[in-house]
Amino acid sequence: DVFQSHEEDDRKIRRREKNRVAAQRSRKKQTQKADKLHEEYESLEQENTSLKREIGKLTDEMKHLNEVLKDHEKICPLLHCTMNFVTIPRPDALASCLPR
């Protein structure tokens, strides 16, 4: 009976060690997974910041181009013709509007 009891104790010790190693491996795996997710999050945050900056620049450019267009509309003979309901603009009015 003493032999059997000693054998059971050995089994318990081996099982505890096996469980300890498995738990350690599991914690390591979870830590690696958390690290990877954190890196991914950081990367996405940087990309988001970069995109917001780009959107800001494009918004500023759009405002500027809209102002230039409004200024141009005030002096463009082609638009004046169109506003006067002339459906076919004069060639000279068209030519003065187009870039050379």
TIVEXZA-803082 format. One line per field, with one value per residue (C-alpha): x, y, z. Coordinates in steps of 0.001 Angstrom, whole numbers, plus 500000, padded with zeros to 6 digits. Layout:
residues N
px = [X  ...]
py = [Y  ...]
pz = [Z  ...]
end
This chain:
residues 100
px = [500000  502890  504269  500900  500574  504089  503197  500030  502062  504504  501601  500127  503499  503969  500402  500909  504171  502502  499629  502082  503995  500729  499497  502840  502640  499041  499998  502888  500585  498019  500741  502034  498484  497927  501266  500349  496935  498554  501032  498177  496222  499215  499683  496017  496177  499171  497400  494266  496273  497957  494616  493095  496063  495588  491846  492652  495043  492547  489768  491966  492809  489113  488256  491013  489902  486268  487385  489404  486384  484072  486541  486804  483017  482758  484956  484409  482724  481590  479575  478112  476933  475377  473707  472209  470556  472672  472827  475733  478617  480533  483855  485798  484162  484991  488561  489114  488003  490108  493743  496283]
py = [500000  502362  501712  502531  505714  506802  506125  508248  511075  510913  511033  514070  515833  515077  516203  519455  520113  519376  521748  524430  524219  524274  527318  529077  528321  529601  532865  533379  532815  535293  537870  537491  537843  540995  542440  541785  543431  546435  546830  546592  549210  551569  551132  551889  554972  556279  555606  557338  560411  560495  560223  562998  565218  564420  565142  568506  569403  568308  570295  573397  572822  572402  575685  577463  576011  576965  580543  580591  579221  581880  584615  583164  582894  586659  587477  584548  585717  582174  582053  585501  584224  581197  583359  585445  582253  582062  578327  578364  580475  582682  581137  584236  584121  580437  581014  583735  581343  578366  578041  578699]
pz = [500000  500767  497257  495660  497739  496695  493021  493319  494853  491923  489455  491230  491166  487446  486699  488659  486804  483488  484375  485521  482219  480223  482173  481607  477888  477794  479573  477165  474187  475578  476188  472636  471309  473401  472219  468594  469028  470705  467844  465346  467314  467372  463631  462952  465189  463218  459930  461236  462272  458870  457050  459184  458303  454601  454825  456412  453595  450923  452625  452613  448941  448096  449875  447968  444623  445334  446021  442787  440895  442383  441432  437934  437534  438169  435166  432801  429559  428776  431996  431280  427912  429531  432152  429329  428041  424901  424328  421871  423176  420779  419737  420852  424320  424584  423448  426039  428795  427839  428951  426266]
end
